[in-house]
């Protein structure tokens, strides 16, 4: 199953992990998308966007209009959510202009520390 892990990591930690993987020449099989803070993660992933992402899982490339139909929402609102997900690197746009989420599952990881 192709899974993407959404994680909260300091940018410096994310970069050092990238450099370490690059230097070791090991190929990572898992996809990871890092956010600097939990607040940023939740800003990108609103409840409506989670619903949209769940619909896009394993759907293959579909049009924004079809995505809106599947979640029973206004096309303009779905377009706005797709644009935010594209900007965050969560979904891809195909050459035909369709959108796709190339994963079958999403895993969220973050650790909450005492203040």
TORLUMPA-162374 format. One line per field, with one value per residue: x, y, z of N, C-alpha, C in turn; chain; residue in three letters. Coordinates in Angstrom, 2 decimals. Example, Ala and Ser with C-alpha at 12.3 -4.5 7.8 and 13.67 -1.06 7.14 Angstrom:
2
n.X = [13.19 12.85] .
n.Y = [-5.69 -2.25] .
n.Z = [7.80 7.08] .
ca.X = [12.30 13.67] .
ca.Y = [-4.50 -1.06] .
ca.Z = [7.80 7.14] .
c.X = [13.20 12.90] .
c.Y = [-3.30 0.03] .
c.Z = [7.80 7.87] .
chaine = [A A] .
residu = [Ala Ser] .
***
This chain:
115
n.X = [0.85 0.64 1.67 1.57 3.32 2.46 4.09 5.21 7.90 10.85 12.17 15.00 15.54 14.17 15.62 18.18 17.61 17.02 19.54 21.08 19.90 20.46 23.30 23.76 22.89 20.72 17.59 14.54 11.50 9.14 6.90 7.15 5.85 6.62 5.69 6.20 5.00 2.37 0.13 0.33 0.03 -2.68 -3.86 -3.56 -4.88 -7.96 -11.22 -12.93 -11.05 -9.75 -11.85 -12.10 -9.56 -9.73 -11.61 -10.15 -8.18 -6.83 -8.47 -7.50 -6.54 -8.71 -11.18 -11.64 -14.28 -15.50 -14.47 -15.70 -18.36 -18.29 -17.85 -20.01 -20.11 -19.73 -18.27 -16.49 -15.60 -14.35 -12.37 -10.82 -9.91 -8.46 -6.46 -5.07 -4.13 -2.55 -0.58 0.64 1.85 0.55 -1.35 -1.27 -1.12 -2.14 -0.89 -3.10 -4.63 -6.09 -6.57 -4.73 -4.28 -1.67 -1.58 -2.61 -3.17 -2.98 -0.79 -0.43 1.96 3.04 4.55 3.47 4.68 5.17 4.54] .
n.Y = [-1.17 2.15 4.69 7.95 9.93 12.44 14.82 16.64 18.61 20.37 22.70 22.54 19.98 18.42 19.01 18.04 15.34 14.82 15.34 13.37 11.03 11.42 11.35 8.75 7.28 5.64 4.48 5.78 4.28 5.22 7.96 11.29 14.23 17.22 19.50 22.63 23.31 22.12 23.72 24.78 22.45 21.84 24.11 23.77 21.32 21.32 20.33 19.92 19.60 17.26 15.49 15.70 14.76 12.11 11.19 11.40 9.48 6.73 7.17 7.84 9.95 12.70 15.12 18.45 19.17 16.64 15.73 17.54 16.77 14.21 14.71 16.18 19.05 22.57 23.53 25.70 26.05 23.58 23.79 25.83 24.48 22.39 23.88 24.83 22.37 21.55 23.56 22.93 20.61 18.21 17.03 16.18 17.64 16.47 16.16 16.47 18.17 17.20 16.24 14.42 12.22 10.46 8.30 5.60 5.72 7.77 8.82 10.39 12.04 13.40 14.90 16.00 18.35 19.33 22.66] .
n.Z = [0.00 -0.92 1.02 2.42 4.71 6.85 8.63 11.55 11.75 12.61 10.27 9.97 10.97 9.13 6.84 7.54 7.73 5.06 3.89 5.14 4.13 1.43 1.40 2.28 0.21 0.20 -0.83 -0.03 0.65 1.55 1.37 2.49 3.95 5.34 7.92 9.51 11.93 14.14 13.89 11.32 9.83 10.45 9.41 6.69 6.35 6.57 7.78 5.58 3.54 4.35 3.95 1.19 0.43 1.30 -0.49 -2.83 -2.51 -4.04 -6.23 -8.66 -11.46 -11.60 -12.62 -11.31 -11.17 -11.09 -8.66 -6.95 -7.33 -6.23 -3.51 -2.97 -3.09 -3.76 -6.85 -7.06 -4.40 -3.95 -5.88 -4.75 -2.44 -3.63 -4.88 -2.63 -1.61 -3.74 -3.68 -1.27 -1.95 -1.76 -3.45 -6.97 -10.25 -13.36 -16.76 -18.34 -16.91 -14.82 -11.36 -8.87 -6.12 -5.29 -3.51 -1.33 1.29 4.27 6.77 9.86 11.78 14.76 17.63 20.72 22.88 26.31 27.36] .
ca.X = [0.00 1.39 1.27 2.33 3.33 2.48 4.76 5.60 9.34 11.54 12.79 16.39 15.51 13.74 16.73 19.26 17.16 17.20 20.98 21.54 19.44 21.21 24.68 23.80 22.49 19.63 16.33 13.42 10.30 7.97 6.82 6.94 5.66 6.83 5.17 7.02 4.25 1.04 -0.84 0.43 -0.60 -4.14 -4.30 -3.65 -5.84 -9.25 -12.12 -13.39 -9.92 -9.59 -12.92 -11.71 -8.41 -10.23 -12.26 -9.12 -7.37 -7.01 -9.46 -6.83 -6.71 -10.08 -11.36 -12.10 -15.74 -15.84 -14.16 -16.79 -19.55 -18.12 -17.97 -21.27 -19.79 -19.62 -17.03 -15.59 -15.02 -13.43 -11.23 -10.02 -9.24 -7.47 -5.35 -4.29 -3.45 -1.49 0.48 1.33 2.50 -0.19 -1.92 -0.57 -1.93 -1.65 -0.74 -4.45 -5.30 -6.82 -5.82 -4.66 -3.56 -1.08 -1.41 -3.80 -3.38 -2.28 -0.43 -0.04 2.85 3.66 4.68 3.08 5.54 4.70 5.00] .
ca.Y = [0.00 3.40 5.57 9.17 10.32 13.87 14.94 17.95 18.61 21.64 22.69 22.09 18.53 17.85 19.15 17.14 14.00 14.74 15.26 12.06 10.05 11.69 10.88 7.30 6.72 4.70 4.92 5.66 3.77 5.93 9.38 12.10 15.66 17.81 20.82 23.21 23.36 21.48 24.72 24.84 21.22 21.96 25.18 23.17 20.22 21.60 19.17 19.73 19.11 15.86 14.76 15.69 13.87 10.74 10.87 11.29 8.28 5.63 7.50 8.10 11.33 13.12 16.56 19.15 19.07 15.29 15.70 18.29 15.92 13.08 15.17 16.92 20.42 23.57 23.40 26.80 25.76 22.46 24.34 26.54 23.48 21.70 24.82 24.79 21.07 21.59 24.44 22.23 19.43 17.03 16.42 16.50 17.94 15.73 16.95 16.71 19.13 16.52 16.18 13.08 11.95 9.19 7.39 4.87 5.97 8.90 8.64 11.67 11.86 14.52 14.73 17.19 18.55 20.25 24.04] .
ca.Z = [0.00 -0.99 2.10 2.64 6.11 7.12 9.92 12.03 12.02 12.39 8.93 10.04 11.13 7.86 5.90 7.91 7.33 3.61 3.60 5.59 3.14 0.20 1.56 2.46 -1.08 0.39 -1.41 0.90 0.00 2.04 1.06 3.69 3.75 6.66 8.25 10.57 13.19 14.06 13.44 9.86 9.34 10.55 8.51 5.35 6.35 7.19 7.74 4.20 2.73 4.72 3.25 -0.22 0.29 1.44 -1.76 -3.87 -2.28 -5.00 -7.26 -9.92 -11.90 -11.86 -12.77 -10.11 -11.20 -10.63 -7.23 -6.28 -7.38 -5.30 -2.13 -2.92 -2.73 -4.82 -7.64 -6.72 -3.09 -4.14 -6.61 -3.76 -1.61 -4.47 -5.05 -1.38 -1.53 -4.77 -3.17 -0.19 -2.50 -1.33 -4.66 -8.22 -11.44 -14.51 -17.99 -18.86 -16.04 -13.74 -10.10 -8.31 -4.89 -5.71 -2.38 -0.89 2.71 4.88 8.17 10.44 12.92 15.45 19.05 21.46 24.04 27.33 27.10] .
c.X = [0.90 0.83 2.15 2.20 3.42 3.06 5.04 7.06 9.88 12.17 14.24 16.47 15.14 14.89 17.87 18.89 17.33 18.67 21.52 21.13 20.22 22.62 24.76 23.45 21.42 18.36 15.23 12.20 9.05 8.04 6.52 6.77 5.70 6.23 5.95 6.32 2.94 -0.01 -0.83 -0.21 -2.11 -4.68 -4.48 -4.76 -7.08 -10.11 -12.60 -12.29 -9.60 -10.61 -12.57 -10.55 -8.82 -10.90 -11.24 -8.23 -7.76 -8.05 -8.81 -7.06 -8.18 -10.13 -11.82 -13.62 -16.20 -15.57 -15.26 -18.07 -19.46 -18.24 -19.22 -21.05 -19.73 -18.27 -16.02 -14.88 -14.01 -12.19 -10.28 -9.25 -8.18 -6.25 -4.46 -3.51 -2.34 -0.31 1.29 2.03 1.81 -0.80 -1.13 -1.58 -1.31 -1.51 -2.10 -5.23 -6.13 -5.96 -5.81 -3.89 -2.99 -0.84 -2.72 -4.13 -2.54 -2.03 0.04 0.78 3.27 3.62 4.34 3.92 4.85 5.29 6.10] .
c.Y = [1.24 4.37 6.81 9.52 11.84 14.02 16.39 17.85 20.02 21.59 22.20 20.57 17.85 17.89 18.20 15.69 13.78 14.54 13.89 10.97 10.19 11.11 9.36 6.56 5.64 5.30 4.71 5.23 4.53 7.40 10.14 13.56 16.28 19.21 21.33 23.20 22.58 22.45 24.85 23.61 21.36 23.11 24.64 22.13 20.56 20.34 18.88 19.18 17.66 15.01 14.63 14.73 12.41 10.29 10.66 10.06 7.18 5.91 7.63 9.55 11.64 14.64 17.17 19.07 17.69 15.15 16.41 17.47 14.81 13.49 16.02 18.35 21.28 23.46 24.48 26.55 24.61 22.92 25.06 25.56 22.72 22.59 24.83 23.48 20.96 22.41 23.77 20.97 18.13 16.30 16.89 16.86 17.18 16.66 17.30 17.70 18.51 16.55 14.75 13.11 10.56 8.18 6.72 5.15 7.16 8.57 10.00 11.40 13.21 14.29 16.04 17.27 19.47 21.63 24.48] .
c.Z = [0.00 0.05 2.14 4.12 6.19 8.52 10.27 12.45 11.81 10.99 8.95 10.20 9.82 6.85 6.25 7.58 5.84 3.26 3.99 4.60 1.84 0.28 1.69 1.17 -0.93 -0.19 -0.38 0.11 0.42 1.68 2.34 3.28 5.14 6.76 9.46 11.92 13.03 13.54 11.92 9.22 9.34 9.71 7.10 5.31 7.17 7.09 6.32 3.30 3.07 3.99 1.77 -0.46 0.39 0.15 -2.88 -3.72 -3.26 -6.07 -8.64 -10.32 -12.21 -12.01 -11.45 -10.03 -10.69 -9.13 -6.45 -6.26 -6.35 -3.84 -1.91 -2.41 -3.97 -5.52 -7.26 -5.38 -3.18 -4.90 -5.66 -2.88 -2.38 -4.67 -3.81 -1.26 -2.57 -4.26 -2.07 -0.67 -2.14 -2.53 -5.87 -9.30 -12.61 -15.71 -18.59 -18.01 -14.93 -12.48 -9.60 -6.99 -5.08 -4.59 -2.02 0.56 3.17 6.34 8.68 11.69 13.48 16.94 19.73 22.73 25.04 27.08 28.01] .
chaine = [A A A A A A A A A A A A A A A A A A A A A A A A A A A A A A A A A A A A A A A A A A A A A A A A A A A A A A A A A A A A A A A A A A A A A A A A A A A A A A A A A A A A A A A A A A A A A A A A A A A A A A A A A A A A A A A A A A A] .
residu = [Unk Unk Unk Unk Unk Unk Unk Unk Unk Unk Unk Unk Unk Unk Unk Unk Unk Unk Unk Unk Unk Unk Unk Unk Unk Unk Unk Unk Unk Unk Unk Unk Unk Unk Unk Unk Unk Unk Unk Unk Unk Unk Unk Unk Unk Unk Unk Unk Unk Unk Unk Unk Unk Unk Unk Unk Unk Unk Unk Unk Unk Unk Unk Unk Unk Unk Unk Unk Unk Unk Unk Unk Unk Unk Unk Unk Unk Unk Unk Unk Unk Unk Unk Unk Unk Unk Unk Unk Unk Unk Unk Unk Unk Unk Unk Unk Unk Unk Unk Unk Unk Unk Unk Unk Unk Unk Unk Unk Unk Unk Unk Unk Unk Unk Unk] .
***
